[in-house]
Amino acid sequence: MFSTLRFFEGFCLAGIILTLYALRIELCPPGKRFMITMVASFVAMAGQFLMPGLAALCRDWQVLQALIICPFLLMLLYWSIFPESLRWLMATQQFESAKKLILHFTQKNCMNPESDIKGVMPELEKELSRRPKKVCIVKVVGTRNLWKNIVVLCVNSLTGYGIHHCFARSMMGHEVKVPLLENFYADYYTVASIALASCLAMCVVVRFLGRRGGLLLFMILTALASLLQLGLLNLIGKYSQHPDSGMSDSVKDKFSITFSIVGMFASHAVGSLSVFFCAEITPTVIRCGGLGLVLASAGFGMLTAPIIDLHNQKGYFLHHIIFACCTLICIICILLLPESRNQSLPENISNGEHYTRQPLLPHKKGEQPLLLTNAELKDYSGLHDAATAGDGLPENATANGMKSM
C-alpha cells in the first residue's frame, strides 16, 4: 500500500509541476517570462537546500512525510482563488468562461466595463455562440515545423538529464568507499550547489545569447566535458602505467572531478532550458501536452540512473558513450530551433508553425536574410502585381525590394 500511494503521489506531483509551469509562462509578458521562471527555480533550490535540515529535525520519516504534504493542502484553495488562464480560454474558444473571467478582473481592478477602448467585449459577445474547440497534442503530427521543434527539445531534455547522472557518478566514484551516511550530505549539497550555480549562469547567458544561443553553448560544454572525460582520461590512464611518465592516479582523479563538475553544470542548464524553450514555442492550445512530452523525456533520462545502479554499474561506460554521442547530435539539431526571446506566445497551431529558424547571428545592414518573418513576407506580397504593371516600379527597386543606397 505504501508503494502504491507513493506512486500516485509522484503521479500527481508531475501534474502539479507541469500545470504551474504552463500557468507561469502564460501569465507573464514576453520580457518577464524567463525571469519569473528562474525565480521559481531558485525557490525550488531553496527547498532542496532546506530539506536535509528539515529531515534532521524531524528524525522520524513519518513526521517528515506529514510535514511535507501539509503545504499541499493549501492547493485545494486554488480552485476558488486562483483564476483559470485567460489565454488558454480564448485560444480554445471558451468565450463564455473568458467573458466571466474578464468581468471578474474588471471588478477586482475597480474598472468601468464601459471603458473598453479596443472593443474587446462587443467582439467577444459575437463569438459566444461558437462551441469550445480543444486541440489534442496528436495534431502536432500533421505540422511541418512544430513537431520538429518538440522532438528536438525532447531529445535535448533526455540527453541533458540522462548524462547528468553519468557526470555525478564519475565525480562520486564508481564504488562507494565510505559508508553512505557519512558521505550523503557532502554529495547532496555538492549536487545542489552545482545546480544553483547553473541557474545563476543561465540568467546571464540567456540574457546576452538568447534561448537558442544559450542552449547551444551549454550543450557544447556538455559534449566537450563528456568527450574529454571519456577520451583524455583513458589516455592519461595509459600513460600513468609507465614508470617514466610522471603521472599518478591522483592527476587522473583531479581531471575526472573537474570534467564531472563542468558536465553537471552544463547538463543541468541544458535540461532546464529545454523545458523552458518548449513552453515558449508550443502553442497555447497544446502547451501542456508539449510540456508533458519534454518532461516525460527528462524523466526517461533520469530513469537510466537507477537502471545502471540495479546492474551494479555494469555497462556504465557504454551508457556514457551513448549519451555523449547524443550530445553531438543535439548540437546540430539545436541550430534548427527558432529564437523565442521577446516574442509573443503562439496561440494556435498555425501560429506555432510560423516560428521558423532565424540565423544564429544577426545579418548585416543591407544584407538579405535567408529566412523571412511573417511581417517581411507581407511586404513582398505586392511585388508580383507591381512587376506586371511594367514601369510601375521605382528606379532603385529590385526583385528583392528597394536597392540600398
C-alpha positions, 0 to 999 in steps of 0.5 A: 500500500505504501508503494502504491500511494507513493506512486500516485503521489509522484503521479500527481506531483508531475501534474502539479509541476507541469500545470504551474509551469504552463500557468507561469509562462502564460501569465507573464509578458514576453520580457518577464517570462524567463525571469519569473521562471528562474525565480521559481527555480531558485525557490525550488533550490531553496527547498532542496537546500532546506530539506536535509535540515528539515529531515534532521529535525524531524528524525522520524520519516513519518513526521517528515512525510506529514510535514511535507504534504501539509503545504499541499493542502493549501492547493485545494484553495486554488480552485476558488482563488486562483483564476483559470488562464485567460489565454488558454480560454480564448485560444480554445474558444471558451468565450463564455468562461473568458467573458466571466473571467474578464468581468471578474478582473474588471471588478477586482481592478475597480474598472468601468466595463464601459471603458473598453477602448479596443472593443474587446467585449462587443467582439467577444459577445459575437463569438459566444455562440461558437462551441469550445474547440480543444486541440489534442497534442496528436495534431502536432503530427500533421505540422511541418515545423512544430513537431520538429521543434518538440522532438528536438527539445525532447531529445535535448531534455533526455540527453541533458538529464540522462548524462547528468547522472553519468557526470555525478557518478564519475565525480562520486566514484564508481564504488562507494568507499565510505559508508553512505551516511557519512558521505550523503550530505557532502554529495547532496549539497555538492549536487545542489550547489552545482545546480544553483550555480547553473541557474545563476549562469543561465540568467546571464547567458540567456540574457546576452545569447538568447534561448537558442544561443544559450542552449547551444553553448551549454550543450557544447560544454556538455559534449566537450566535458563528456568527450574529454572525460571519456577520451583524455582520461583513458589516455592519461590512464595509459600513460600513468602505467609507465614508470617514466611518465610522471603521472599518478592516479591522483592527476587522473582523479583531479581531471575526472572531478573537474570534467564531472563538475563542468558536465553537471553544470552544463547538463543541468542548464541544458535540461532546464532550458529545454523545458523552458524553450518548449513552453515558449514555442508550443502553442497555447492550445497544446502547451501542456501536452508539449510540456508533458512530452519534454518532461516525460523525456527528462524523466526517461533520462533520469530513469537510466540512473537507477537502471545502471545502479540495479546492474551494479554499474555494469555497462556504465561506460557504454551508457556514457558513450551513448549519451555523449554521442547524443550530445553531438547530435543535439548540437546540430539539431539545436541550430534548427530551433527558432529564437523565442526571446521577446516574442509573443506566445503562439496561440494556435497551431498555425501560429506555432508553425510560423516560428521558423529558424532565424540565423544564429547571428544577426545579418548585416545592414543591407544584407538579405536574410535567408529566412523571412518573418511573417511581417517581411513576407507581407511586404513582398506580397505586392511585388508580383502585381507591381512587376506586371504593371511594367514601369510601375516600379521605382528606379532603385527597386529590385526583385528583392525590394528597394536597392540600398543606397 
